[in-house]
Amino acid sequence: MHPYHHPLFCKFIVYFNENQDYFECHEVLEDYWKSIPGYTKEHPLTAFILLATGMYHWRRDNHSGAYRTMLKAERRMLDFASHGELYIEEIDFQLLLQDIHQALENVKIGHSFVPFKIAVSSKTLKCLVENSPGQLELLPANSDAVIHKHMLRDRSDILAEREKKKGRPD
């Protein structure tokens, strides 16, 4: 199976393109990435995770965080060639690089958030993505529930884990 045909990557595309829920983009791709045996931070999927994170920061007017994160995403995508042609297939990769470059320019000069879509060029991937939304409940794109998701979610498990780690001797 092509790595972009994985159901979690298809969900990522839906969240990214349909309602710009970049927090969910990050969540679903992180689950996919961590399911890969021997996953590393250099894996191509991390470029998309970083892109989603950068877009989330930009929308929330964290320009410095957005710039740093999207620059890392762009650099990792430019390294896709070292992983073979696989990660530049199925999507309009050149357009994606152009959109990221334009977003970086906009962030650098302090422009307001402007979303863009990841253009799908493969009929197979288009079909898989089109069939994903039926399984997803998409929140309105410009709602607080999407824009400020990390602040509105239940974080008790994260906070408990942090407290547990504080109690451990280094």
DSSP file (Angstrom, degrees, kcal/mol; ACC not computed):
  #  RESIDUE AA STRUCTURE BP1 BP2  ACC     N-H-->O    O-->H-N    N-H-->O    O-->H-N    TCO  KAPPA ALPHA  PHI   PSI    X-CA   Y-CA   Z-CA
    1    1 A M              0   0    0      0, 0.0     5,-0.1     0, 0.0     0, 0.0   0.000 360.0 360.0 360.0 136.8    0.0    0.0    0.0
    2    2 A H    >   -     0   0    0      1,-0.1     3,-2.1     2,-0.1     4,-0.4  -0.474 360.0-122.2 -64.8 139.4    1.2    3.5   -0.8
    3    3 A P  G >  S+     0   0    0      0, 0.0     3,-0.8     0, 0.0     6,-0.2   0.774 111.9  56.8 -60.1 -25.1    1.9    5.4    2.5
    4    4 A Y  G 3  S+     0   0    0      1,-0.2    -2,-0.1     5,-0.1    83,-0.0   0.595  95.7  65.8 -81.1  -9.0   -0.6    8.1    1.4
    5    5 A H  G <  S+     0   0    0     -3,-2.1    -1,-0.2     4,-0.1    -3,-0.0   0.534  72.9 116.3 -87.9  -6.0   -3.4    5.5    1.0
    6    6 A H  S X> S-     0   0    0     -3,-0.8     4,-2.1    -4,-0.4     3,-0.7  -0.369  76.7-122.1 -60.6 138.6   -3.3    4.8    4.8
    7    7 A P  H 3> S+     0   0    0      0, 0.0     4,-2.1     0, 0.0    -1,-0.1   0.831 111.3  54.0 -55.0 -34.2   -6.7    5.7    6.3
    8    8 A L  H 3> S+     0   0    0      2,-0.2     4,-2.0     1,-0.2     5,-0.1   0.854 107.3  49.8 -72.3 -32.3   -5.0    8.1    8.8
    9    9 A F  H <> S+     0   0    0     -3,-0.7     4,-2.2     2,-0.2    -1,-0.2   0.900 109.5  52.3 -68.9 -38.6   -3.2   10.0    6.0
   10   10 A C  H  X S+     0   0    0     -4,-2.1     4,-2.1     2,-0.2    -2,-0.2   0.910 109.0  49.6 -61.9 -41.7   -6.5   10.3    4.2
   11   11 A K  H  X S+     0   0    0     -4,-2.1     4,-3.0     2,-0.2     5,-0.3   0.910 107.1  55.8 -62.2 -41.3   -8.1   11.7    7.4
   12   12 A F  H  X S+     0   0    0     -4,-2.0     4,-2.8     1,-0.2    -2,-0.2   0.934 107.4  48.7 -54.5 -48.0   -5.1   14.2    7.6
   13   13 A I  H  X S+     0   0    0     -4,-2.2     4,-3.0     2,-0.2     5,-0.4   0.908 111.5  49.8 -60.8 -42.8   -5.9   15.4    4.1
   14   14 A V  H  X>S+     0   0    0     -4,-2.1     4,-3.0     1,-0.2     5,-0.7   0.956 113.6  44.5 -62.2 -50.1   -9.6   15.8    4.9
   15   15 A Y  I  X>S+     0   0    0     -4,-3.0     6,-1.8     1,-0.2     4,-0.7   0.902 117.2  46.4 -61.1 -40.7   -8.8   17.8    8.1
   16   16 A F  I  <5S+     0   0    0     -4,-2.8     4,-0.3    -5,-0.3    -2,-0.2   0.939 124.1  30.4 -66.8 -47.7   -6.2   19.9    6.3
   17   17 A N  I  <5S+     0   0    0     -4,-3.0    -2,-0.2    -5,-0.2    -3,-0.2   0.854 122.7  41.8 -84.7 -36.9   -8.3   20.7    3.2
   18   18 A E  I  <5S-     0   0    0     -4,-3.0   123,-0.2    -5,-0.4    -3,-0.2   0.924 134.9  -1.5 -86.5 -45.4  -11.9   20.7    4.4
   19   19 A N  I  <<S-     0   0    0     -4,-0.7    -3,-0.1    -5,-0.7     3,-0.1   0.278  84.9-121.3-132.6  13.4  -11.9   22.5    7.8
   20   20 A Q      < +     0   0    0     -5,-0.5     2,-1.7    -6,-0.3    -4,-0.2   0.862  48.0 164.9  49.8  42.8   -8.3   23.4    8.5
   21   21 A D     >  +     0   0    0     -6,-1.8     4,-2.0     1,-0.2     3,-0.2  -0.620   3.5 169.6 -88.6  78.1   -8.4   21.4   11.7
   22   22 A Y  H  >  +     0   0    0     -2,-1.7     4,-2.2     1,-0.2    -1,-0.2   0.764  69.7  60.7 -67.9 -26.6   -4.6   21.4   12.0
   23   23 A F  H  > S+     0   0    0    123,-0.3     4,-2.2     2,-0.2    -1,-0.2   0.945 108.4  43.7 -63.9 -46.6   -4.7   20.1   15.6
   24   24 A E  H  > S+     0   0    0     -3,-0.2     4,-2.9     2,-0.2     5,-0.3   0.862 108.8  59.0 -66.5 -35.0   -6.5   16.9   14.3
   25   25 A C  H  X S+     0   0    0     -4,-2.0     4,-2.1     1,-0.2     5,-0.3   0.949 108.6  45.4 -54.2 -48.8   -4.1   16.8   11.4
   26   26 A H  H  X S+     0   0    0     -4,-2.2     4,-2.4     1,-0.2    -2,-0.2   0.929 113.3  50.0 -60.6 -47.4   -1.3   16.5   13.9
   27   27 A E  H  X S+     0   0    0     -4,-2.2     4,-2.0     1,-0.2    -2,-0.2   0.934 112.8  43.5 -60.9 -50.1   -3.0   13.9   16.0
   28   28 A V  H  X S+     0   0    0     -4,-2.9     4,-2.0     1,-0.2    -1,-0.2   0.892 116.5  46.8 -68.7 -37.4   -4.0   11.5   13.2
   29   29 A L  H  X S+     0   0    0     -4,-2.1     4,-3.2    -5,-0.3    -1,-0.2   0.858 109.1  54.2 -73.0 -32.5   -0.6   11.7   11.5
   30   30 A E  H  X S+     0   0    0     -4,-2.4     4,-2.6    -5,-0.3    -2,-0.2   0.914 108.8  49.7 -64.8 -40.4    1.3   11.3   14.8
   31   31 A D  H  X S+     0   0    0     -4,-2.0     4,-0.8    -5,-0.2    -2,-0.2   0.925 113.9  45.7 -60.7 -44.3   -0.7    8.1   15.4
   32   32 A Y  H >< S+     0   0    0     -4,-2.0     3,-0.9     2,-0.2     4,-0.5   0.952 113.5  48.9 -62.7 -50.6    0.1    6.9   11.9
   33   33 A W  H >< S+     0   0    0     -4,-3.2     3,-1.4     1,-0.3    -2,-0.2   0.904 110.2  50.6 -57.4 -45.3    3.8    7.8   12.2
   34   34 A K  H 3< S+     0   0    0     -4,-2.6    -1,-0.3     1,-0.3    -2,-0.2   0.668 101.7  63.3 -71.1 -14.8    4.1    6.1   15.6
   35   35 A S  T << S+     0   0    0     -3,-0.9    -1,-0.3    -4,-0.8    -2,-0.2   0.598  81.8  97.0 -82.4 -10.2    2.6    2.9   14.1
   36   36 A I  S X  S-     0   0    0     -3,-1.4     3,-1.7    -4,-0.5    -3,-0.0  -0.680  87.0-112.8 -82.0 122.8    5.5    2.5   11.7
   37   37 A P  T 3  S+     0   0    0      0, 0.0    -2,-0.1     0, 0.0    -1,-0.1  -0.305  99.3   7.2 -56.4 131.4    8.1    0.1   13.0
   38   38 A G  T 3  S-     0   0    0      1,-0.2    -4,-0.1    -4,-0.1    -3,-0.1   0.764  89.3-176.4  69.4  26.2   11.3    1.9   13.9
   39   39 A Y    <   -     0   0    0     -3,-1.7     2,-0.3    -5,-0.2    -1,-0.2  -0.202   0.5-173.9 -57.4 146.2    9.8    5.4   13.3
   40   40 A T    >   -     0   0    0     -7,-0.0     3,-1.5     1,-0.0     6,-0.2  -0.883  40.6-105.7-135.4 167.0   12.2    8.3   13.6
   41   41 A K  T 3  S+     0   0    0     -2,-0.3    -2,-0.1     1,-0.3    -1,-0.0   0.631 117.4  63.0 -69.1 -12.4   11.9   12.1   13.5
   42   42 A E  T 3  S+     0   0    0      4,-0.1    -1,-0.3     3,-0.0     5,-0.1   0.511  74.6 119.2 -89.1  -4.9   13.4   12.0   10.0
   43   43 A H  S X  S-     0   0    0     -3,-1.5     3,-1.8     1,-0.1     4,-0.5  -0.323  75.5-119.5 -61.4 141.8   10.5   10.0    8.5
   44   44 A P  T >> S+     0   0    0      0, 0.0     3,-1.5     0, 0.0     4,-0.8   0.799 108.9  67.4 -54.5 -31.8    8.7   11.9    5.8
   45   45 A L  H 3> S+     0   0    0      1,-0.3     4,-1.9     2,-0.2     3,-0.5   0.810  88.5  66.9 -60.9 -27.1    5.4   11.9    7.7
   46   46 A T  H <> S+     0   0    0     -3,-1.8     4,-2.7     1,-0.2    -1,-0.3   0.794  91.0  62.9 -65.6 -25.0    7.0   14.3   10.2
   47   47 A A  H <> S+     0   0    0     -3,-1.5     4,-2.1    -4,-0.5    -1,-0.2   0.906 105.9  44.6 -63.4 -40.0    7.2   17.0    7.6
   48   48 A F  H  X S+     0   0    0     -4,-0.8     4,-2.5    -3,-0.5    -2,-0.2   0.863 111.4  53.0 -72.1 -35.7    3.4   16.9    7.3
   49   49 A I  H  X S+     0   0    0     -4,-1.9     4,-2.2     2,-0.2    -2,-0.2   0.934 111.6  46.3 -62.3 -45.3    3.0   16.9   11.1
   50   50 A L  H  X S+     0   0    0     -4,-2.7     4,-2.8     2,-0.2    -2,-0.2   0.888 110.1  53.9 -64.4 -39.5    5.3   19.9   11.3
   51   51 A L  H  X S+     0   0    0     -4,-2.1     4,-2.5     2,-0.2    -2,-0.2   0.941 109.8  46.9 -59.8 -47.5    3.3   21.6    8.5
   52   52 A A  H  X S+     0   0    0     -4,-2.5     4,-2.2     1,-0.2    -1,-0.2   0.906 112.7  49.9 -61.6 -41.7    0.1   21.1   10.4
   53   53 A T  H  X S+     0   0    0     -4,-2.2     4,-2.4     2,-0.2    -1,-0.2   0.917 110.8  49.6 -63.6 -43.6    1.6   22.4   13.6
   54   54 A G  H  X S+     0   0    0     -4,-2.8     4,-2.6     1,-0.2    -2,-0.2   0.903 110.8  49.3 -62.2 -41.8    3.0   25.5   11.8
   55   55 A M  H  X S+     0   0    0     -4,-2.5     4,-2.5     2,-0.2    -1,-0.2   0.887 109.5  52.6 -64.7 -38.8   -0.4   26.2   10.3
   56   56 A Y  H  X S+     0   0    0     -4,-2.2     4,-1.3    -5,-0.2    -2,-0.2   0.931 111.6  46.1 -61.2 -46.3   -2.0   25.9   13.7
   57   57 A H  H  <>S+     0   0    0     -4,-2.4     5,-2.8     1,-0.2     3,-0.3   0.919 111.7  51.4 -62.5 -44.2    0.5   28.4   15.1
   58   58 A W  H ><5S+     0   0    0     -4,-2.6     3,-2.2     1,-0.2    55,-0.3   0.930 106.9  52.5 -61.2 -45.6    0.0   30.8   12.3
   59   59 A R  H 3<5S+     0   0    0     -4,-2.5    -1,-0.2     1,-0.3    -2,-0.2   0.833 109.6  50.4 -59.7 -31.0   -3.8   30.8   12.6
   60   60 A R  T 3<5S-     0   0    0     -4,-1.3    -1,-0.3    -3,-0.3    -2,-0.2   0.221 120.8-110.0 -92.7  14.2   -3.3   31.7   16.3
   61   61 A D  T < 5S+     0   0    0     -3,-2.2     2,-1.3     1,-0.2    -3,-0.2   0.716  74.7 137.8  65.0  24.5   -1.0   34.6   15.4
   62   62 A N     >< +     0   0    0     -5,-2.8     4,-2.5     1,-0.2    -1,-0.2  -0.691  23.1 168.9 -94.2  79.0    2.1   32.8   16.8
   63   63 A H  H  >  +     0   0    0     -2,-1.3     4,-2.7     1,-0.2     5,-0.2   0.866  69.5  50.7 -65.8 -38.5    4.2   34.0   13.9
   64   64 A S  H  > S+     0   0    0      2,-0.2     4,-2.3     1,-0.2     5,-0.2   0.939 114.5  43.6 -67.8 -43.6    7.6   33.0   15.4
   65   65 A G  H  > S+     0   0    0      1,-0.2     4,-2.1     2,-0.2     5,-0.2   0.892 114.9  50.6 -64.6 -39.2    6.4   29.5   16.2
   66   66 A A  H  X S+     0   0    0     -4,-2.5     4,-2.8     2,-0.2     5,-0.3   0.928 111.1  48.0 -64.0 -45.3    4.7   29.2   12.8
   67   67 A Y  H  X S+     0   0    0     -4,-2.7     4,-2.2     1,-0.2     5,-0.2   0.946 113.3  45.9 -63.4 -49.2    7.8   30.3   10.9
   68   68 A R  H  X S+     0   0    0     -4,-2.3     4,-1.7    -5,-0.2    -1,-0.2   0.918 117.1  44.5 -59.5 -44.1   10.2   27.9   12.7
   69   69 A T  H  X S+     0   0    0     -4,-2.1     4,-2.1    -5,-0.2    -2,-0.2   0.912 114.5  46.3 -71.6 -43.6    7.9   24.9   12.4
   70   70 A M  H  X S+     0   0    0     -4,-2.8     4,-2.7    -5,-0.2    -1,-0.2   0.831 109.0  56.5 -70.3 -30.1    7.0   25.5    8.8
   71   71 A L  H  X S+     0   0    0     -4,-2.2     4,-2.4    -5,-0.3    -1,-0.2   0.912 107.9  48.1 -64.7 -41.5   10.6   26.0    7.9
   72   72 A K  H  X S+     0   0    0     -4,-1.7     4,-2.4     2,-0.2    -2,-0.2   0.910 111.2  51.4 -62.4 -41.4   11.4   22.6    9.4
   73   73 A A  H  X S+     0   0    0     -4,-2.1     4,-2.3     1,-0.2    -2,-0.2   0.935 110.2  48.5 -60.8 -46.2    8.5   21.1    7.4
   74   74 A E  H  X S+     0   0    0     -4,-2.7     4,-2.2     1,-0.2    -2,-0.2   0.924 111.2  50.0 -60.8 -45.0    9.8   22.7    4.2
   75   75 A R  H  X S+     0   0    0     -4,-2.4     4,-0.8     1,-0.2    -1,-0.2   0.900 111.0  48.8 -62.3 -40.8   13.3   21.4    4.8
   76   76 A R  H >< S+     0   0    0     -4,-2.4     3,-0.5     1,-0.2    -1,-0.2   0.888 110.2  51.6 -67.6 -36.6   12.1   17.9    5.5
   77   77 A M  H >< S+     0   0    0     -4,-2.3     3,-1.7     1,-0.2     4,-0.3   0.879 103.8  57.2 -67.2 -35.2   10.0   17.9    2.4
   78   78 A L  H 3< S+     0   0    0     -4,-2.2     3,-0.5     1,-0.3    -1,-0.2   0.740 103.7  55.7 -65.3 -20.9   12.9   19.0    0.3
   79   79 A D  T X< S+     0   0    0     -4,-0.8     3,-1.8    -3,-0.5     4,-0.4   0.437  76.9  99.1 -87.7  -1.0   14.7   15.9    1.6
   80   80 A F  G X  S+     0   0    0     -3,-1.7     3,-2.4     1,-0.3     7,-0.3   0.839  70.3  68.2 -56.1 -33.0   11.8   13.6    0.3
   81   81 A A  G >  S+     0   0    0     -3,-0.5     3,-1.7    -4,-0.3    -1,-0.3   0.818  90.0  63.0 -57.9 -29.5   13.9   12.8   -2.8
   82   82 A S  G <  S+     0   0    0     -3,-1.8    -1,-0.3     1,-0.3    -2,-0.2   0.651 100.4  53.6 -70.2 -12.9   16.3   10.9   -0.4
   83   83 A H  G <  S-     0   0    0     -3,-2.4     3,-0.4     1,-0.4    -1,-0.3   0.211 120.5-107.7-100.8  13.1   13.4    8.5    0.3
   84   84 A G    X   -     0   0    0     -3,-1.7     3,-0.5     1,-0.2    -1,-0.4  -0.333  49.8 -56.3  86.7-175.6   12.8    7.8   -3.3
   85   85 A E  G >> S+     0   0    0      1,-0.2     3,-1.9     2,-0.1     4,-0.6   0.619 109.4  95.2 -77.0 -13.3    9.9    9.0   -5.4
   86   86 A L  G >4 S+     0   0    0     -3,-0.4     3,-0.8     1,-0.3    -1,-0.2   0.828  83.3  46.3 -51.8 -43.0    7.3    7.6   -3.1
   87   87 A Y  G <4 S+     0   0    0     -3,-0.5    -1,-0.3    -7,-0.3    -2,-0.1   0.439 109.8  52.9 -88.5   1.6    6.6   10.7   -1.0
   88   88 A I  G <4>S+     0   0    0     -3,-1.9     5,-0.5    -8,-0.1    -1,-0.2   0.349  95.6  88.6-111.1   4.0    6.3   13.1   -4.0
   89   89 A E  T <<5S+     0   0    0     -3,-0.8     2,-0.4    -4,-0.6    33,-0.1  -0.495  79.3  28.7 -89.8 165.1    3.7   10.9   -5.7
   90   90 A E  T   5S+     0   0    0     -2,-0.2    31,-2.0    31,-0.1    32,-1.7   0.068 112.7  62.4  78.0 -24.9   -0.1   11.1   -5.3
   91   91 A I  B   5S-A  120   0A   0     -2,-0.4     2,-1.9    29,-0.3    29,-0.2  -0.856  97.5-100.1-124.5 162.4   -0.1   14.8   -4.4
   92   92 A D  T  >5 +     0   0    0     27,-2.8     4,-2.2    -2,-0.3    27,-0.3  -0.627  48.2 177.4 -81.0  86.0    0.9   17.9   -6.3
   93   93 A F  H  ><S+     0   0    0     -2,-1.9     4,-2.4    -5,-0.5    -1,-0.2   0.868  72.4  52.3 -64.1 -41.3    4.2   18.1   -4.5
   94   94 A Q  H  > S+     0   0    0      1,-0.2     4,-2.2     2,-0.2    -1,-0.2   0.904 110.5  48.7 -64.1 -40.6    5.6   21.1   -6.4
   95   95 A L  H  > S+     0   0    0      2,-0.2     4,-2.8     1,-0.2    -1,-0.2   0.901 109.5  53.2 -64.4 -40.1    2.5   23.1   -5.6
   96   96 A L  H  X S+     0   0    0     -4,-2.2     4,-2.6     1,-0.2    -2,-0.2   0.931 108.8  48.6 -60.7 -45.3    2.7   22.1   -2.0
   97   97 A L  H  X S+     0   0    0     -4,-2.4     4,-2.4     1,-0.2    -1,-0.2   0.900 112.1  49.7 -61.2 -40.1    6.3   23.4   -1.8
   98   98 A Q  H  X S+     0   0    0     -4,-2.2     4,-2.6     2,-0.2    -2,-0.2   0.921 111.1  49.1 -63.2 -43.7    5.2   26.6   -3.5
   99   99 A D  H  X S+     0   0    0     -4,-2.8     4,-2.5     2,-0.2    -2,-0.2   0.897 112.1  48.1 -64.2 -40.5    2.3   27.1   -1.0
  100  100 A I  H  X S+     0   0    0     -4,-2.6     4,-2.7     2,-0.2    -1,-0.2   0.924 111.6  50.2 -65.3 -43.3    4.6   26.4    1.9
  101  101 A H  H  X S+     0   0    0     -4,-2.4     4,-2.1     1,-0.2    -2,-0.2   0.921 112.3  47.1 -60.8 -43.9    7.2   28.9    0.6
  102  102 A Q  H  X S+     0   0    0     -4,-2.6     4,-2.4     2,-0.2    -1,-0.2   0.900 111.3  51.5 -64.9 -40.5    4.5   31.5    0.1
  103  103 A A  H  X S+     0   0    0     -4,-2.5     4,-2.9     2,-0.2     5,-0.2   0.917 108.5  51.7 -61.9 -43.0    3.1   30.8    3.6
  104  104 A L  H  X S+     0   0    0     -4,-2.7     4,-2.5     1,-0.2    -1,-0.2   0.907 109.7  49.3 -60.4 -41.8    6.6   31.3    5.1
  105  105 A E  H  X S+     0   0    0     -4,-2.1     4,-1.5     2,-0.2    -1,-0.2   0.922 112.6  47.7 -62.3 -44.0    7.0   34.6    3.3
  106  106 A N  H  <>S+     0   0    0     -4,-2.4     5,-2.8     1,-0.2     4,-0.2   0.909 113.1  47.4 -63.9 -42.9    3.6   35.7    4.6
  107  107 A V  H ><5S+     0   0    0     -4,-2.9     3,-1.5     1,-0.2    -2,-0.2   0.918 107.5  57.2 -64.3 -43.0    4.4   34.6    8.2
  108  108 A K  H 3<5S+     0   0    0     -4,-2.5    -1,-0.2     1,-0.3    -2,-0.2   0.857 111.3  41.9 -58.4 -37.2    7.8   36.3    8.0
  109  109 A I  T 3<5S-     0   0    0     -4,-1.5    -1,-0.3    -5,-0.1    -2,-0.2   0.336 119.5-108.1 -96.5   8.9    6.2   39.7    7.3
  110  110 A G  T < 5 +     0   0    0     -3,-1.5    -3,-0.2    -4,-0.2    -2,-0.1   0.686  58.6 162.7  81.2  19.4    3.4   39.3    9.8
  111  111 A H      < -     0   0    0     -5,-2.8    -1,-0.2    -6,-0.2     3,-0.1  -0.326  43.9 -96.6 -69.1 155.0    0.5   38.7    7.4
  112  112 A S        -     0   0    0      1,-0.2    -1,-0.1   -51,-0.0   -53,-0.1  -0.247  55.5 -73.4 -66.6 159.3   -2.7   37.2    8.7
  113  113 A F        -     0   0    0    -55,-0.3    -1,-0.2   -54,-0.1   -58,-0.0  -0.248  47.1-177.3 -56.7 134.3   -3.4   33.5    8.3
  114  114 A V        -     0   0    0     -3,-0.1    -8,-0.1   -11,-0.0     2,-0.0  -0.944  16.7-144.1-135.1 112.9   -4.3   32.2    4.8
  115  115 A P        -     0   0    0      0, 0.0     2,-0.3     0, 0.0   -98,-0.0  -0.346  15.9-171.5 -73.4 158.3   -5.1   28.5    4.4
  116  116 A F        -     0   0    0   -100,-0.1     2,-0.3    -2,-0.0   -96,-0.1  -0.945  17.4-122.1-140.0 163.3   -4.1   26.5    1.4
  117  117 A K        -     0   0    0     -2,-0.3     2,-0.8   -99,-0.0   -18,-0.1  -0.731  17.2-120.8-106.0 155.1   -5.1   23.0    0.4
  118  118 A I        -     0   0    0     -2,-0.3     2,-0.4  -105,-0.2  -101,-0.1  -0.864  35.8-135.1 -91.3 110.9   -2.9   20.0   -0.4
  119  119 A A        -     0   0    0     -2,-0.8   -27,-2.8   -27,-0.3     2,-0.5  -0.528  11.5-146.4 -74.0 125.8   -3.8   19.1   -4.0
  120  120 A V  B     +A   91   0A   0     -2,-0.4   -29,-0.3   -29,-0.2   -30,-0.1  -0.814  19.4 177.6 -93.2 126.2   -4.3   15.4   -4.5
  121  121 A S        +     0   0    0    -31,-2.0     2,-0.4    -2,-0.5   -30,-0.2   0.591  53.1  85.8-105.7 -13.6   -3.2   14.3   -8.0
  122  122 A S     >  -     0   0    0    -32,-1.7     4,-2.5     1,-0.1     5,-0.2  -0.744  66.1-146.0 -94.1 134.1   -3.9   10.6   -7.8
  123  123 A K  H  > S+     0   0    0     -2,-0.4     4,-2.3     2,-0.2     5,-0.2   0.894 101.9  52.4 -61.9 -39.5   -7.4    9.2   -8.7
  124  124 A T  H  > S+     0   0    0      2,-0.2     4,-2.4     1,-0.2    -1,-0.2   0.946 111.4  44.4 -63.2 -48.9   -6.9    6.5   -6.1
  125  125 A L  H  > S+     0   0    0      1,-0.2     4,-2.8     2,-0.2     5,-0.2   0.899 111.2  54.8 -64.4 -39.4   -6.0    8.9   -3.3
  126  126 A K  H  X S+     0   0    0     -4,-2.5     4,-2.8     1,-0.2    -1,-0.2   0.931 109.7  47.4 -56.9 -45.8   -8.8   11.3   -4.3
  127  127 A C  H  X S+     0   0    0     -4,-2.3     4,-1.5     2,-0.2    -2,-0.2   0.920 112.7  48.3 -62.8 -45.0  -11.3    8.4   -4.0
  128  128 A L  H  X S+     0   0    0     -4,-2.4     4,-0.5     1,-0.2    -2,-0.2   0.909 114.1  46.4 -62.9 -42.0   -9.9    7.4   -0.6
  129  129 A V  H >< S+     0   0    0     -4,-2.8     3,-1.2     1,-0.2    -2,-0.2   0.916 109.4  54.2 -67.3 -43.3  -10.0   10.9    0.7
  130  130 A E  H 3< S+     0   0    0     -4,-2.8     4,-0.3     1,-0.3    -1,-0.2   0.798 109.5  48.8 -62.2 -28.5  -13.6   11.5   -0.6
  131  131 A N  H 3< S+     0   0    0     -4,-1.5    -1,-0.3    -5,-0.2     4,-0.2   0.545  98.5  71.2 -88.7  -7.3  -14.8    8.4    1.3
  132  132 A S  S XX S+     0   0    0     -3,-1.2     3,-2.1    -4,-0.5     4,-0.5   0.874  82.2  66.9 -74.9 -38.3  -13.1    9.5    4.5
  133  133 A P  G >4 S+     0   0    0      0, 0.0     3,-1.4     0, 0.0    -1,-0.2   0.801  88.2  68.1 -58.9 -28.0  -15.4   12.4    5.5
  134  134 A G  G 34 S+     0   0    0     -4,-0.3    -2,-0.1     1,-0.3    -3,-0.1   0.781 103.3  45.7 -60.2 -25.1  -18.3   10.1    6.0
  135  135 A Q  G <4 S+     0   0    0     -3,-2.1     2,-0.4    -4,-0.2    -1,-0.3   0.549 106.7  74.5 -91.4  -9.4  -16.4    8.7    9.0
  136  136 A L    <<  -     0   0    0     -3,-1.4     2,-0.8    -4,-0.5     0, 0.0  -0.831  66.0-146.7-112.8 142.3  -15.5   12.2   10.4
  137  137 A E        -     0   0    0     -2,-0.4     2,-0.5     0, 0.0    -3,-0.1  -0.916  26.8-154.4-101.8 108.3  -17.4   14.8   12.2
  138  138 A L        -     0   0    0     -2,-0.8     3,-0.1    -5,-0.1  -123,-0.0  -0.709   3.4-141.4 -90.4 129.0  -15.9   18.1   11.0
  139  139 A L        -     0   0    0     -2,-0.5  -118,-0.1     1,-0.1    -1,-0.0  -0.474  42.9 -78.8 -77.6 156.0  -16.1   21.1   13.2
  140  140 A P    >   -     0   0    0      0, 0.0     3,-1.8     0, 0.0     6,-0.3  -0.347  44.1-123.8 -58.8 136.0  -16.7   24.5   11.5
  141  141 A A  T 3  S+     0   0    0      1,-0.3  -122,-0.1  -123,-0.2    -2,-0.1   0.818 104.6  36.0 -54.4 -41.2  -13.4   25.8   10.0
  142  142 A N  T 3  S+     0   0    0      4,-0.1    -1,-0.3     5,-0.0     2,-0.1   0.149  90.1 121.8-104.0  20.7  -13.2   29.1   11.8
  143  143 A S  S X> S-     0   0    0     -3,-1.8     4,-2.8     1,-0.1     3,-1.2  -0.453  73.3-119.5 -80.9 155.3  -14.8   28.1   15.1
  144  144 A D  H 3> S+     0   0    0      1,-0.3     4,-2.7     2,-0.2     8,-0.1   0.836 113.5  66.7 -58.2 -32.5  -13.0   28.4   18.4
  145  145 A A  H 34 S+     0   0    0      1,-0.2    -1,-0.3     2,-0.2     7,-0.1   0.785 112.3  31.6 -62.4 -26.6  -13.3   24.6   18.8
  146  146 A V  H X4 S+     0   0    0     -3,-1.2     3,-0.9    -6,-0.3  -123,-0.3   0.852 121.7  47.3 -93.5 -46.5  -10.9   24.3   15.8
  147  147 A I  H 3< S+     0   0    0     -4,-2.8     3,-0.2     1,-0.2    -3,-0.2   0.869 126.9  26.1 -67.2 -38.0   -8.7   27.4   16.3
  148  148 A H  T >X S+     0   0    0     -4,-2.7     3,-1.5    -5,-0.2     4,-1.1  -0.072  79.9 134.7-115.8  32.5   -8.1   26.9   20.0
  149  149 A K  H X>  +     0   0    0     -3,-0.9     4,-1.3     1,-0.3     3,-0.5   0.837  66.9  57.4 -55.4 -41.1   -8.5   23.2   20.2
  150  150 A H  H 34 S+     0   0    0      1,-0.2    -1,-0.3    -4,-0.2    -2,-0.1   0.777 110.3  45.7 -65.3 -23.6   -5.4   22.5   22.4
  151  151 A M  H <4 S+     0   0    0     -3,-1.5    -1,-0.2     1,-0.1    -2,-0.2   0.702 113.9  47.8 -88.6 -21.2   -6.8   24.8   25.0
  152  152 A L  H << S+     0   0    0     -4,-1.1    -2,-0.2    -3,-0.5    -1,-0.1   0.555  92.3  92.7 -98.7  -9.9  -10.3   23.5   25.0
  153  153 A R  S  < S-     0   0    0     -4,-1.3     2,-0.6    -5,-0.2    -3,-0.0  -0.365  89.3 -92.2 -84.4 164.4   -9.6   19.7   25.2
  154  154 A D        +     0   0    0      1,-0.1     3,-0.2    -2,-0.1     4,-0.1  -0.660  44.5 173.7 -74.6 116.4   -9.4   17.6   28.3
  155  155 A R     >  +     0   0    0     -2,-0.6     4,-2.7     1,-0.1     3,-0.3   0.211  41.5 113.2-109.8  13.5   -5.7   17.6   29.2
  156  156 A S  H  > S+     0   0    0      1,-0.2     4,-2.4     2,-0.2     5,-0.2   0.863  77.9  50.9 -58.5 -38.3   -6.0   15.7   32.5
  157  157 A D  H  > S+     0   0    0      2,-0.2     4,-1.9    -3,-0.2    -1,-0.2   0.893 112.1  47.2 -67.0 -38.0   -4.1   12.7   31.2
  158  158 A I  H  > S+     0   0    0     -3,-0.3     4,-2.1     2,-0.2    -2,-0.2   0.927 113.7  47.2 -66.9 -45.7   -1.3   14.9   29.9
  159  159 A L  H  X S+     0   0    0     -4,-2.7     4,-2.2     1,-0.2    -2,-0.2   0.885 111.0  51.6 -65.2 -38.8   -1.1   16.9   33.2
  160  160 A A  H  X S+     0   0    0     -4,-2.4     4,-2.3    -5,-0.3    -1,-0.2   0.902 109.2  50.7 -63.9 -40.9   -1.1   13.7   35.2
  161  161 A E  H  X S+     0   0    0     -4,-1.9     4,-2.1     2,-0.2    -2,-0.2   0.895 109.6  50.8 -64.2 -40.0    1.8   12.3   33.1
  162  162 A R  H  X S+     0   0    0     -4,-2.1     4,-2.0     2,-0.2    -2,-0.2   0.919 110.6  48.6 -62.7 -43.6    3.8   15.5   33.7
  163  163 A E  H  X S+     0   0    0     -4,-2.2     4,-1.3     1,-0.2    -2,-0.2   0.892 109.7  52.5 -63.7 -39.7    3.3   15.3   37.4
  164  164 A K  H  < S+     0   0    0     -4,-2.3     4,-0.4     1,-0.2     3,-0.3   0.909 109.6  49.1 -62.2 -41.9    4.3   11.6   37.4
  165  165 A K  H >< S+     0   0    0     -4,-2.1     3,-1.1     1,-0.2    -1,-0.2   0.846 104.9  58.7 -66.9 -34.3    7.5   12.5   35.6
  166  166 A K  H 3< S+     0   0    0     -4,-2.0    -1,-0.2     1,-0.2    -2,-0.2   0.844 102.2  55.3 -62.8 -32.6    8.3   15.3   38.0
  167  167 A G  T 3< S+     0   0    0     -4,-1.3    -1,-0.2    -3,-0.3    -2,-0.2   0.624  90.1  93.0 -76.4 -13.1    8.3   12.8   40.8
  168  168 A R  S <  S-     0   0    0     -3,-1.1     2,-0.2    -4,-0.4    -3,-0.0  -0.599  81.3-118.6 -82.6 138.8   10.9   10.6   39.1
  169  169 A P              0   0    0      0, 0.0    -2,-0.1     0, 0.0    -1,-0.1  -0.560 360.0 360.0 -72.2 142.0   14.6   11.2   40.0
  170  170 A D              0   0    0     -2,-0.2    -2,-0.0    -4,-0.1    -4,-0.0   0.469 360.0 360.0 -75.5 360.0   16.6   12.2   37.0
